[in-house]
Amino acid sequence: MPTSILIIEDEPAIADTLIYTLKSEGYLPQHCTLGSQGLEALRSGQYALAILDIGLPDMSGFDVCREARTFTDIPIIFLTARAGEIDHIVGLELGADDYVTKPFSPREVVARVRTRLRRTAAAPTSPTAASAPASETLFEVDAESGRIRFHGTLLDLTRYEYLLLKTLLERPGRIYSRDELMDRVWSDALDTSDRTVDTHIKTLRYKLKVINEDKDRIITHRGMGYSIDTGKPS
């Protein structure tokens, strides 16, 4: 069965070009012009990936992405006319997986779609997807569903928050430098700075403390990087 792709784009010429190119590559594209329509479609659970324009008539693509990440973790690729680094970083921190600036080659978008779907399909069986040693204590990592529990409570994580926390949990006590975390978690995100690591660490700390304030489990090693304390020897 063809893989279903949702296109949320209000410019007919761009949408038609993407639909044609995706169909020619064997995908099954569906199209809507409003963010609200896109969210309704995504809730159906039938799509493997979404291509999302930032400048929509009824709401920002950033808002669509933020809400979508509360109920789905499918890959999301932003389309935008804004080439600024700030927009790029903000988009990725909201949980988007890639970022393409207009004008673009439809073939480039399809290539990125193919890459994202391949990574998503490979994730459950990848060597790093095994449960972390910490799963026996404070943290429980369910690599198959892409979820992590802390003190028995399911964490509401974006895709990159999940990947970052899972990486830290693979080697409790090990210090990961920002560069290592960038390579492991954001290896396929173009033009992303190490500020992104710090921002995600901050949000992870907040989400952990909402559940349990006893101790800061993510430790900053000044000038070196970050590690995680799971309450067991590393």
C-alpha positions as CSV (number, residue, x, y, z in Angstrom):
1,M,0.0,0.0,0.0
2,P,1.4,3.5,-0.9
3,T,2.7,5.6,2.0
4,S,0.3,8.5,2.8
5,I,1.9,12.0,3.0
6,L,-0.1,15.0,4.2
7,I,0.7,18.4,2.5
8,I,-0.5,21.4,4.5
9,E,0.1,24.3,2.0
10,D,-2.1,27.2,0.9
11,E,-0.3,28.0,-2.4
12,P,-1.9,25.8,-5.1
13,A,1.1,25.9,-7.5
14,I,3.5,24.6,-4.7
15,A,1.0,22.0,-3.5
16,D,0.3,20.7,-7.1
17,T,4.0,20.4,-7.8
18,L,4.6,18.4,-4.6
19,I,1.5,16.2,-5.2
20,Y,2.7,15.4,-8.8
21,T,6.3,14.6,-7.7
22,L,5.3,12.5,-4.7
23,K,2.8,10.5,-6.8
24,S,5.5,9.9,-9.4
25,E,7.7,8.4,-6.6
26,G,5.0,6.1,-5.5
27,Y,3.6,8.0,-2.5
28,L,0.0,8.8,-1.8
29,P,-0.2,12.6,-1.1
30,Q,-3.2,14.3,0.4
31,H,-3.6,18.1,0.5
32,C,-5.3,20.7,2.7
33,T,-4.8,24.5,2.8
34,L,-5.5,25.3,6.4
35,G,-3.7,24.5,9.6
36,S,-6.9,23.5,11.3
37,Q,-7.7,21.1,8.5
38,G,-4.2,19.7,8.7
39,L,-4.5,19.0,12.4
40,E,-7.9,17.2,11.9
41,A,-6.3,15.1,9.2
42,L,-3.3,14.2,11.3
43,R,-5.5,13.1,14.1
44,S,-6.8,10.3,11.9
45,G,-3.4,8.6,12.3
46,Q,-3.2,7.6,8.6
47,Y,-0.2,9.6,7.6
48,A,3.4,8.6,7.7
49,L,4.8,12.1,7.3
50,A,3.6,15.8,7.0
51,I,4.9,18.6,4.8
52,L,3.9,21.8,6.6
53,D,4.0,25.4,5.3
54,I,4.8,27.9,8.0
55,G,2.7,30.8,6.5
56,L,-0.8,29.4,6.5
57,P,-4.0,31.6,6.3
58,D,-5.6,30.6,9.6
59,M,-2.7,29.8,11.9
60,S,1.1,29.6,12.0
61,G,2.8,26.4,10.9
62,F,4.7,26.6,14.1
63,D,1.4,26.4,16.1
64,V,0.3,23.5,13.9
65,C,3.5,21.7,14.7
66,R,3.4,22.4,18.4
67,E,-0.2,21.0,18.7
68,A,0.6,18.1,16.4
69,R,3.4,17.1,18.7
70,T,0.9,16.5,21.5
71,F,-0.6,13.6,19.7
72,T,1.7,12.3,16.9
73,D,5.5,11.8,16.4
74,I,5.4,11.4,12.6
75,P,8.2,13.3,10.8
76,I,7.3,16.9,9.9
77,I,9.1,18.9,7.3
78,F,8.6,22.7,7.3
79,L,8.3,24.7,4.1
80,T,9.0,28.4,4.5
81,A,10.0,31.6,2.7
82,R,12.0,32.6,5.8
83,A,15.6,31.7,5.6
84,G,16.7,33.1,9.0
85,E,18.6,30.9,11.4
86,I,16.2,31.9,14.2
87,D,13.2,30.5,12.4
88,H,15.1,27.3,11.6
89,I,16.1,26.7,15.3
90,V,12.6,27.6,16.6
91,G,11.1,25.1,14.1
92,L,13.3,22.3,15.1
93,E,12.8,23.0,18.8
94,L,9.1,22.7,18.3
95,G,9.6,19.1,17.1
96,A,10.0,19.5,13.3
97,D,12.4,17.2,11.6
98,D,13.6,19.2,8.7
99,Y,13.3,22.6,7.1
100,V,13.2,23.6,3.4
101,T,13.4,27.2,2.2
102,K,11.4,28.4,-0.8
103,P,12.1,28.3,-3.7
104,F,13.1,24.6,-3.6
105,S,13.5,21.7,-5.9
106,P,10.5,19.3,-5.6
107,R,13.0,16.4,-6.0
108,E,14.9,17.7,-3.0
109,V,11.8,17.6,-0.9
110,V,11.0,14.1,-2.0
111,A,14.6,13.0,-1.2
112,R,14.2,14.4,2.3
113,V,10.8,12.7,2.6
114,R,12.4,9.4,1.7
115,T,15.3,9.9,4.2
116,R,12.9,10.8,7.0
117,L,10.7,7.7,6.4
118,R,13.7,5.5,6.1
119,R,15.0,6.7,9.5
120,T,11.6,6.3,11.1
121,A,11.3,2.8,9.8
122,A,14.8,1.9,11.0
123,A,14.5,3.4,14.5
124,P,12.8,0.6,16.4
125,T,15.4,-2.0,15.3
126,S,18.5,0.2,15.4
127,P,21.3,-0.9,17.8
128,T,20.8,2.3,19.9
129,A,17.1,1.6,20.4
130,A,17.6,-1.0,23.1
131,S,16.3,-0.1,26.5
132,A,18.8,1.9,28.5
133,P,20.4,0.5,31.7
134,A,18.4,3.1,33.6
135,S,15.1,1.4,32.7
136,E,15.5,-0.8,35.8
137,T,15.3,2.2,38.1
138,L,13.9,5.7,37.7
139,F,13.5,5.7,33.9
140,E,11.7,3.2,31.6
141,V,12.6,3.4,27.9
142,D,10.2,1.9,25.4
143,A,12.2,2.2,22.2
144,E,9.5,0.5,20.1
145,S,6.9,3.2,20.8
146,G,9.4,6.0,21.3
147,R,8.4,6.8,24.9
148,I,10.1,7.2,28.2
149,R,8.6,7.1,31.7
150,F,10.1,8.8,34.7
151,H,9.0,7.6,38.2
152,G,6.3,5.6,36.3
153,T,4.9,8.7,34.6
154,L,4.9,9.0,30.8
155,L,6.9,12.0,29.7
156,D,5.4,14.3,27.0
157,L,8.5,14.6,24.8
158,T,9.1,16.0,21.3
159,R,11.0,13.8,18.9
160,Y,14.4,15.5,19.7
161,E,13.7,15.6,23.4
162,Y,13.1,11.9,23.3
163,L,16.3,11.2,21.3
164,L,18.4,13.4,23.5
165,L,17.1,11.8,26.8
166,K,17.5,8.3,25.3
167,T,21.1,9.0,24.3
168,L,21.9,10.2,27.9
169,L,20.3,7.1,29.3
170,E,22.3,4.7,27.2
171,R,25.3,5.5,29.3
172,P,24.3,6.8,32.7
173,G,27.1,9.0,34.3
174,R,28.9,9.3,31.0
175,I,29.6,12.9,30.0
176,Y,28.4,13.7,26.5
177,S,29.8,16.9,24.9
178,R,27.6,19.2,23.0
179,D,29.3,18.1,19.8
180,E,28.6,14.5,20.5
181,L,25.0,15.2,21.3
182,M,24.6,17.2,18.1
183,D,26.1,14.3,16.1
184,R,23.9,11.7,17.7
185,V,20.6,13.6,17.9
186,W,20.7,16.3,15.2
187,S,23.0,14.7,12.7
188,D,20.5,15.2,9.9
189,A,19.4,18.7,10.9
190,L,21.1,21.3,8.8
191,D,22.4,24.6,10.2
192,T,21.6,23.8,13.8
193,S,23.7,25.3,16.5
194,D,24.8,23.9,19.9
195,R,22.4,26.3,21.5
196,T,19.7,23.8,20.5
197,V,21.3,21.3,22.9
198,D,21.2,23.7,25.8
199,T,17.5,24.6,25.0
200,H,16.5,21.0,24.9
201,I,18.4,20.2,28.1
202,K,16.5,23.1,29.8
203,T,13.1,21.8,28.7
204,L,13.9,18.2,29.7
205,R,15.0,19.3,33.2
206,Y,11.7,21.2,33.5
207,K,9.6,18.2,32.5
208,L,11.5,15.9,34.9
209,K,11.1,18.3,37.8
210,V,7.4,18.6,37.1
211,I,7.2,14.9,38.0
212,N,9.8,14.8,40.7
213,E,11.6,17.8,42.2
214,D,13.9,15.8,44.6
215,K,17.0,16.0,42.4
216,D,18.2,17.4,39.1
217,R,18.9,14.3,37.2
218,I,20.6,16.0,34.2
219,I,24.0,17.2,35.3
220,T,25.9,20.1,33.7
221,H,29.7,19.6,33.5
222,R,31.0,23.1,32.8
223,G,33.2,23.2,29.7
224,M,32.6,19.5,29.1
225,G,28.9,18.7,28.5
226,Y,26.1,16.8,30.1
227,S,25.4,13.5,31.9
228,I,22.4,11.9,33.6
229,D,22.1,10.5,37.1
230,T,19.8,7.5,37.3
231,G,20.5,6.6,40.9
232,K,22.6,3.6,39.9
233,P,26.3,3.1,39.4
234,S,27.4,3.9,35.8
